[in-house]
């Protein structure tokens, strides 16, 4: 089977690298086996569990700034490409 390769940004590759190391995440994505199925809610849920709110609350002067920066960077992620790569439908590369 031939694979298509999509160019993407650094944020997407970082989330893909993180996701590849999470035990059970690929299986959870494969349970929703439809290629067009939206995987963003599942991936965001796993990301929220990986970095709990207490991380930002431990640093009172800078915590809110770090949280906004983290949230903004997550908005740059192309979750569909992460899902496709994790399900082995497509490959991704850095653009």
C-alpha positions as CSV (number, residue, x, y, z in Angstrom):
1,X,0.0,0.0,0.0
2,X,1.4,3.4,-0.9
3,X,1.4,6.2,1.6
4,X,1.0,9.9,1.1
5,X,3.3,12.2,2.9
6,X,2.2,15.6,4.2
7,X,4.4,18.5,5.3
8,X,3.5,20.0,8.6
9,X,4.7,22.3,11.3
10,X,6.9,21.7,14.4
11,X,4.0,21.7,16.8
12,X,2.3,18.8,15.0
13,X,5.6,16.8,14.9
14,X,6.1,17.4,18.6
15,X,2.6,16.2,19.5
16,X,3.1,13.2,17.1
17,X,6.4,12.3,18.9
18,X,4.7,12.6,22.3
19,X,1.7,10.6,21.1
20,X,3.9,7.8,19.7
21,X,5.3,7.2,23.2
22,X,1.9,7.1,25.0
23,X,0.9,3.5,25.9
24,X,-2.6,2.8,24.7
25,X,-3.1,5.9,22.6
26,X,-2.6,4.3,19.3
27,X,-5.0,1.5,20.3
28,X,-7.6,4.1,21.3
29,X,-7.2,5.8,18.0
30,X,-7.6,2.5,16.1
31,X,-10.8,1.7,18.0
32,X,-12.2,4.7,16.1
33,X,-11.1,3.1,12.9
34,X,-12.8,5.3,10.4
35,X,-10.1,7.3,8.5
36,X,-12.2,10.5,8.4
37,X,-13.2,10.3,12.1
38,X,-12.2,13.4,14.1
39,X,-9.4,12.4,16.5
40,X,-8.8,15.9,18.0
41,X,-11.1,15.4,21.0
42,X,-9.3,12.2,22.0
43,X,-5.8,13.7,21.5
44,X,-6.7,16.8,23.5
45,X,-8.1,14.7,26.3
46,X,-4.8,12.8,26.5
47,X,-2.8,16.0,26.4
48,X,-4.9,17.5,29.2
49,X,-4.2,14.4,31.4
50,X,-0.5,14.5,30.6
51,X,-0.1,18.1,31.7
52,X,-2.5,18.9,34.6
53,X,-3.6,22.4,35.6
54,X,-1.4,22.2,38.7
55,X,1.7,22.7,36.5
56,X,0.6,26.2,35.7
57,X,-0.6,27.0,39.2
58,X,2.7,26.2,40.8
59,X,4.4,29.3,39.3
60,X,2.1,32.2,40.3
61,X,3.8,35.1,38.4
62,X,4.3,33.3,35.1
63,X,1.8,30.4,35.2
64,X,-1.0,32.2,33.4
65,X,1.4,33.3,30.7
66,X,2.8,29.8,30.2
67,X,-0.7,28.4,30.1
68,X,-1.7,30.8,27.3
69,X,1.5,30.0,25.4
70,X,0.9,26.3,25.8
71,X,-2.8,26.7,24.6
72,X,-1.8,28.8,21.6
73,X,0.9,26.3,20.6
74,X,-1.7,23.4,20.8
75,X,-4.0,25.5,18.5
76,X,-1.2,25.2,15.8
77,X,-1.3,21.4,15.8
78,X,-2.9,19.7,12.8
79,X,-4.7,16.9,14.8
80,X,-6.0,15.2,11.7
81,X,-2.4,14.6,10.5
82,X,-1.4,13.2,13.9
83,X,-4.4,10.9,13.8
84,X,-3.6,9.7,10.3
85,X,0.1,9.1,11.2
86,X,-0.8,7.2,14.4
87,X,-3.3,5.1,12.5
88,X,-0.7,4.5,9.8
89,X,-2.8,6.0,7.0
90,X,-0.3,8.8,6.0
91,X,3.2,9.9,6.8
92,X,4.2,13.4,7.9
93,X,7.4,15.4,7.5
94,X,8.6,18.8,8.7
95,X,8.0,21.7,6.3
